[in-house]
């Protein structure tokens, strides 16, 4: 199963409430907060494609702060604290 299909399977019937992105060099992380709680994180590496998504139980704001505190990361998170 490819990474996008796996992310859709993890999402199930939940809706995406908020989204965020983090980039550093050729790597970009897509983070989606679900209406059922938790987040899906999908990693994309330029030239390699998507890695399998991960379901995380942390809130989006916590994940955004974690990425912001890493040196060299640029984070775009509309609506996040």
GUDO-807518 format. One record per residue: residue number from 0; residue in three letters; x, y, z of N, C-alpha, C, O in turn. Coordinates in nm, 3 decimals. Example, Ala and Ser with C-alpha at 12.3 -4.5 7.8 and 13.67 -1.06 7.14 Angstrom:
+-----+------+---------+---------+---------+---------+----------+---------+---------+---------+---------+---------+---------+---------+
| seq | type |  n_east | n_north |    n_up | ca_east | ca_north |   ca_up |  c_east | c_north |    c_up |  o_east | o_north |    o_up |
+-----+------+---------+---------+---------+---------+----------+---------+---------+---------+---------+---------+---------+---------+
|   0 |  ala |   1.319 |  -0.569 |   0.780 |   1.230 |   -0.450 |   0.780 |   1.320 |  -0.330 |   0.780 |   1.424 |  -0.332 |   0.846 |
|   1 |  ser |   1.285 |  -0.225 |   0.708 |   1.367 |   -0.106 |   0.714 |   1.290 |   0.003 |   0.787 |   1.341 |   0.114 |   0.804 |
+-----+------+---------+---------+---------+---------+----------+---------+---------+---------+---------+---------+---------+---------+
This chain:
+-----+------+---------+---------+---------+---------+----------+---------+---------+---------+---------+---------+---------+---------+
| seq | type |  n_east | n_north |    n_up | ca_east | ca_north |   ca_up |  c_east | c_north |    c_up |  o_east | o_north |    o_up |
+-----+------+---------+---------+---------+---------+----------+---------+---------+---------+---------+---------+---------+---------+
|   0 |  unk |   0.085 |  -0.117 |   0.000 |   0.000 |    0.000 |   0.000 |   0.090 |   0.124 |   0.000 |   0.189 |   0.130 |   0.073 |
|   1 |  unk |   0.054 |   0.223 |  -0.083 |   0.138 |    0.342 |  -0.085 |   0.107 |   0.433 |   0.033 |   0.006 |   0.415 |   0.102 |
|   2 |  unk |   0.193 |   0.531 |   0.056 |   0.184 |    0.615 |   0.176 |   0.056 |   0.698 |   0.181 |  -0.002 |   0.715 |   0.288 |
|   3 |  unk |   0.010 |   0.749 |   0.068 |  -0.111 |    0.831 |   0.066 |  -0.234 |   0.746 |   0.099 |  -0.321 |   0.790 |   0.174 |
|   4 |  unk |  -0.239 |   0.625 |   0.046 |  -0.351 |    0.535 |   0.076 |  -0.349 |   0.494 |   0.224 |  -0.454 |   0.482 |   0.287 |
|   5 |  unk |  -0.230 |   0.474 |   0.278 |  -0.217 |    0.439 |   0.420 |  -0.264 |   0.555 |   0.508 |  -0.329 |   0.532 |   0.610 |
|   6 |  unk |  -0.231 |   0.679 |   0.469 |  -0.277 |    0.796 |   0.544 |  -0.430 |   0.804 |   0.542 |  -0.492 |   0.834 |   0.644 |
|   7 |  unk |  -0.489 |   0.776 |   0.428 |  -0.636 |    0.776 |   0.418 |  -0.696 |   0.666 |   0.506 |  -0.800 |   0.686 |   0.567 |
|   8 |  unk |  -0.631 |   0.551 |   0.512 |  -0.679 |    0.441 |   0.597 |  -0.670 |   0.481 |   0.744 |  -0.762 |   0.453 |   0.822 |
|   9 |  unk |  -0.560 |   0.546 |   0.784 |  -0.546 |    0.591 |   0.922 |  -0.651 |   0.696 |   0.958 |  -0.701 |   0.699 |   1.070 |
|  10 |  unk |  -0.683 |   0.782 |   0.861 |  -0.782 |    0.887 |   0.886 |  -0.920 |   0.827 |   0.907 |  -0.996 |   0.876 |   0.990 |
|  11 |  unk |  -0.954 |   0.724 |   0.834 |  -1.084 |    0.661 |   0.846 |  -1.196 |   0.759 |   0.816 |  -1.195 |   0.825 |   0.712 |
|  12 |  unk |  -1.293 |   0.769 |   0.906 |  -1.407 |    0.859 |   0.885 |  -1.385 |   0.995 |   0.950 |  -1.472 |   1.082 |   0.941 |
|  13 |  unk |  -1.272 |   1.015 |   1.014 |  -1.242 |    1.143 |   1.079 |  -1.219 |   1.252 |   0.974 |  -1.181 |   1.224 |   0.861 |
|  14 |  unk |  -1.244 |   1.375 |   1.015 |  -1.214 |    1.488 |   0.927 |  -1.086 |   1.556 |   0.975 |  -1.047 |   1.544 |   1.091 |
|  15 |  unk |  -1.021 |   1.627 |   0.884 |  -0.900 |    1.701 |   0.918 |  -0.941 |   1.839 |   0.966 |  -1.000 |   1.916 |   0.891 |
|  16 |  unk |  -0.910 |   1.869 |   1.093 |  -0.945 |    1.999 |   1.150 |  -0.844 |   2.108 |   1.114 |  -0.882 |   2.218 |   1.074 |
|  17 |  unk |  -0.716 |   2.076 |   1.129 |  -0.609 |    2.173 |   1.101 |  -0.492 |   2.101 |   1.037 |  -0.474 |   1.980 |   1.053 |
|  18 |  unk |  -0.411 |   2.178 |   0.963 |  -0.293 |    2.124 |   0.896 |  -0.172 |   2.209 |   0.930 |  -0.184 |   2.327 |   0.964 |
|  19 |  unk |  -0.055 |   2.147 |   0.921 |   0.071 |    2.219 |   0.938 |   0.175 |   2.151 |   0.850 |   0.163 |   2.034 |   0.815 |
|  20 |  unk |   0.280 |   2.228 |   0.815 |   0.390 |    2.177 |   0.735 |   0.520 |   2.224 |   0.796 |   0.528 |   2.334 |   0.851 |
|  21 |  unk |   0.621 |   2.141 |   0.788 |   0.754 |    2.177 |   0.833 |   0.853 |   2.135 |   0.725 |   0.846 |   2.023 |   0.674 |
|  22 |  unk |   0.945 |   2.225 |   0.691 |   1.045 |    2.192 |   0.590 |   1.184 |   2.218 |   0.644 |   1.207 |   2.308 |   0.725 |
|  23 |  unk |   1.275 |   2.136 |   0.598 |   1.417 |    2.154 |   0.628 |   1.494 |   2.086 |   0.516 |   1.490 |   1.964 |   0.501 |
|  24 |  unk |   1.563 |   2.166 |   0.438 |   1.636 |    2.111 |   0.324 |   1.539 |   2.048 |   0.225 |   1.445 |   2.113 |   0.180 |
|  25 |  unk |   1.562 |   1.923 |   0.190 |   1.478 |    1.855 |   0.093 |   1.369 |   1.770 |   0.158 |   1.304 |   1.691 |   0.091 |
|  26 |  unk |   1.350 |   1.785 |   0.290 |   1.250 |    1.707 |   0.362 |   1.135 |   1.796 |   0.406 |   1.155 |   1.905 |   0.458 |
|  27 |  unk |   1.013 |   1.747 |   0.384 |   0.893 |    1.820 |   0.426 |   0.803 |   1.724 |   0.502 |   0.780 |   1.611 |   0.461 |
|  28 |  unk |   0.751 |   1.773 |   0.616 |   0.657 |    1.696 |   0.696 |   0.519 |   1.760 |   0.683 |   0.503 |   1.881 |   0.699 |
|  29 |  unk |   0.420 |   1.678 |   0.653 |   0.280 |    1.720 |   0.650 |   0.217 |   1.666 |   0.777 |   0.229 |   1.547 |   0.806 |
|  30 |  unk |   0.149 |   1.751 |   0.853 |   0.087 |    1.709 |   0.979 |  -0.060 |   1.748 |   0.975 |  -0.093 |   1.864 |   0.951 |
|  31 |  unk |  -0.147 |   1.651 |   0.997 |  -0.291 |    1.675 |   0.994 |  -0.351 |   1.640 |   1.130 |  -0.333 |   1.529 |   1.180 |
|  32 |  unk |  -0.423 |   1.734 |   1.189 |  -0.494 |    1.708 |   1.314 |  -0.632 |   1.655 |   1.281 |  -0.705 |   1.714 |   1.201 |
|  33 |  unk |  -0.669 |   1.543 |   1.342 |  -0.797 |    1.478 |   1.313 |  -0.904 |   1.517 |   1.413 |  -0.875 |   1.553 |   1.527 |
|  34 |  unk |  -1.029 |   1.510 |   1.368 |  -1.142 |    1.544 |   1.455 |  -1.157 |   1.444 |   1.569 |  -1.218 |   1.477 |   1.671 |
|  35 |  unk |  -1.104 |   1.325 |   1.554 |  -1.114 |    1.223 |   1.657 |  -1.001 |   1.232 |   1.759 |  -0.995 |   1.153 |   1.854 |
|  36 |  unk |  -0.910 |   1.328 |   1.740 |  -0.795 |    1.343 |   1.829 |  -0.672 |   1.281 |   1.765 |  -0.682 |   1.188 |   1.685 |
|  37 |  unk |  -0.558 |   1.333 |   1.800 |  -0.434 |    1.283 |   1.744 |  -0.405 |   1.346 |   1.609 |  -0.483 |   1.425 |   1.557 |
|  38 |  unk |  -0.291 |   1.310 |   1.554 |  -0.245 |    1.367 |   1.427 |  -0.185 |   1.258 |   1.340 |  -0.136 |   1.156 |   1.390 |
|  39 |  unk |  -0.189 |   1.281 |   1.210 |  -0.118 |    1.197 |   1.114 |   0.000 |   1.278 |   1.064 |  -0.016 |   1.394 |   1.025 |
|  40 |  unk |   0.119 |   1.218 |   1.064 |   0.238 |    1.285 |   1.015 |   0.291 |   1.206 |   0.895 |   0.312 |   1.085 |   0.902 |
|  41 |  unk |   0.311 |   1.278 |   0.784 |   0.357 |    1.217 |   0.660 |   0.485 |   1.288 |   0.616 |   0.486 |   1.410 |   0.602 |
|  42 |  unk |   0.591 |   1.211 |   0.594 |   0.722 |    1.267 |   0.558 |   0.744 |   1.252 |   0.408 |   0.721 |   1.145 |   0.351 |
|  43 |  unk |   0.788 |   1.361 |   0.343 |   0.821 |    1.358 |   0.201 |   0.964 |   1.404 |   0.181 |   1.002 |   1.512 |   0.226 |
|  44 |  unk |   1.044 |   1.322 |   0.115 |   1.182 |    1.357 |   0.083 |   1.194 |   1.373 |  -0.067 |   1.158 |   1.284 |  -0.144 |
|  45 |  unk |   1.244 |   1.490 |  -0.108 |   1.261 |    1.518 |  -0.249 |   1.352 |   1.414 |  -0.312 |   1.461 |   1.388 |  -0.262 |
|  46 |  unk |   1.307 |   1.356 |  -0.421 |   1.385 |    1.253 |  -0.490 |   1.358 |   1.112 |  -0.441 |   1.394 |   1.016 |  -0.509 |
|  47 |  unk |   1.295 |   1.098 |  -0.326 |   1.266 |    0.966 |  -0.272 |   1.116 |   0.940 |  -0.261 |   1.072 |   0.825 |  -0.270 |
|  48 |  unk |   1.037 |   1.045 |  -0.241 |   0.893 |    1.029 |  -0.228 |   0.849 |   1.027 |  -0.083 |   0.920 |   1.074 |   0.006 |
|  49 |  unk |   0.731 |   0.972 |  -0.061 |   0.670 |    0.970 |   0.072 |   0.710 |   0.846 |   0.150 |   0.721 |   0.737 |   0.094 |
|  50 |  unk |   0.731 |   0.865 |   0.280 |   0.751 |    0.754 |   0.373 |   0.613 |   0.717 |   0.429 |   0.518 |   0.795 |   0.417 |
|  51 |  unk |   0.602 |   0.603 |   0.489 |   0.473 |    0.561 |   0.545 |   0.432 |   0.657 |   0.657 |   0.516 |   0.698 |   0.737 |
|  52 |  unk |   0.304 |   0.694 |   0.663 |   0.259 |    0.789 |   0.765 |   0.258 |   0.727 |   0.904 |   0.256 |   0.605 |   0.921 |
|  53 |  unk |   0.259 |   0.817 |   1.002 |   0.259 |    0.775 |   1.142 |   0.142 |   0.842 |   1.212 |   0.118 |   0.962 |   1.193 |
|  54 |  unk |   0.069 |   0.767 |   1.293 |  -0.040 |    0.821 |   1.373 |   0.018 |   0.857 |   1.510 |   0.075 |   0.772 |   1.578 |
|  55 |  unk |   0.002 |   0.985 |   1.549 |   0.055 |    1.034 |   1.676 |  -0.061 |   1.078 |   1.766 |  -0.162 |   1.128 |   1.717 |
|  56 |  unk |  -0.046 |   1.059 |   1.894 |  -0.152 |    1.095 |   1.988 |  -0.135 |   1.236 |   2.045 |  -0.219 |   1.281 |   2.123 |
|  57 |  unk |  -0.027 |   1.306 |   2.007 |  -0.006 |    1.441 |   2.057 |  -0.093 |   1.540 |   1.980 |  -0.125 |   1.517 |   1.863 |
|  58 |  unk |  -0.132 |   1.651 |   2.045 |  -0.207 |    1.755 |   1.974 |  -0.117 |   1.828 |   1.873 |   0.005 |   1.829 |   1.886 |
|  59 |  unk |  -0.180 |   1.889 |   1.773 |  -0.106 |    1.960 |   1.668 |  -0.016 |   2.068 |   1.725 |   0.098 |   2.082 |   1.681 |
|  60 |  unk |  -0.063 |   2.144 |   1.822 |   0.017 |    2.254 |   1.879 |   0.147 |   2.202 |   1.939 |   0.251 |   2.267 |   1.925 |
|  61 |  unk |   0.145 |   2.088 |   2.004 |   0.265 |    2.029 |   2.062 |   0.364 |   1.990 |   1.953 |   0.484 |   2.016 |   1.965 |
|  62 |  unk |   0.314 |   1.929 |   1.846 |   0.401 |    1.889 |   1.736 |   0.461 |   2.010 |   1.665 |   0.579 |   2.009 |   1.629 |
|  63 |  unk |   0.380 |   2.115 |   1.645 |   0.429 |    2.237 |   1.580 |   0.541 |   2.299 |   1.662 |   0.644 |   2.339 |   1.607 |
|  64 |  unk |   0.522 |   2.307 |   1.793 |   0.627 |    2.363 |   1.879 |   0.754 |   2.279 |   1.874 |   0.864 |   2.333 |   1.875 |
|  65 |  unk |   0.739 |   2.148 |   1.870 |   0.856 |    2.060 |   1.862 |   0.935 |   2.088 |   1.734 |   1.058 |   2.095 |   1.737 |
|  66 |  unk |   0.865 |   2.103 |   1.621 |   0.933 |    2.134 |   1.495 |   0.992 |   2.274 |   1.496 |   1.101 |   2.295 |   1.443 |
|  67 |  unk |   0.923 |   2.371 |   1.555 |   0.975 |    2.508 |   1.561 |   1.103 |   2.517 |   1.643 |   1.189 |   2.601 |   1.615 |
|  68 |  unk |   1.117 |   2.433 |   1.744 |   1.234 |    2.436 |   1.832 |   1.356 |   2.369 |   1.771 |   1.466 |   2.382 |   1.825 |
|  69 |  unk |   1.340 |   2.298 |   1.662 |   1.453 |    2.235 |   1.595 |   1.522 |   2.339 |   1.507 |   1.455 |   2.414 |   1.436 |
|  70 |  unk |   1.651 |   2.343 |   1.512 |   1.728 |    2.441 |   1.434 |   1.716 |   2.408 |   1.286 |   1.733 |   2.294 |   1.244 |
|  71 |  unk |   1.686 |   2.511 |   1.206 |   1.681 |    2.496 |   1.062 |   1.544 |   2.463 |   1.005 |   1.528 |   2.460 |   0.883 |
|  72 |  unk |   1.446 |   2.438 |   1.089 |   1.313 |    2.406 |   1.040 |   1.233 |   2.532 |   1.014 |   1.240 |   2.628 |   1.090 |
|  73 |  unk |   1.158 |   2.532 |   0.905 |   1.060 |    2.636 |   0.878 |   0.924 |   2.571 |   0.894 |   0.899 |   2.464 |   0.837 |
|  74 |  unk |   0.837 |   2.634 |   0.970 |   0.706 |    2.577 |   0.999 |   0.597 |   2.670 |   0.954 |   0.602 |   2.790 |   0.981 |
|  75 |  unk |   0.498 |   2.616 |   0.884 |   0.378 |    2.689 |   0.845 |   0.260 |   2.617 |   0.908 |   0.233 |   2.502 |   0.876 |
|  76 |  unk |   0.191 |   2.687 |   0.997 |   0.080 |    2.626 |   1.069 |  -0.032 |   2.729 |   1.087 |  -0.041 |   2.793 |   1.191 |
|  77 |  unk |  -0.118 |   2.744 |   0.986 |  -0.228 |    2.840 |   1.002 |  -0.322 |   2.795 |   1.114 |  -0.366 |   2.680 |   1.116 |
|  78 |  unk |  -0.352 |   2.885 |   1.205 |  -0.445 |    2.853 |   1.313 |  -0.383 |   2.784 |   1.432 |  -0.452 |   2.763 |   1.532 |
|  79 |  unk |  -0.256 |   2.747 |   1.427 |  -0.191 |    2.684 |   1.543 |  -0.137 |   2.790 |   1.635 |  -0.106 |   2.902 |   1.592 |
|  80 |  unk |  -0.126 |   2.756 |   1.763 |  -0.077 |    2.851 |   1.863 |   0.073 |   2.863 |   1.852 |   0.135 |   2.939 |   1.928 |
+-----+------+---------+---------+---------+---------+----------+---------+---------+---------+---------+---------+---------+---------+
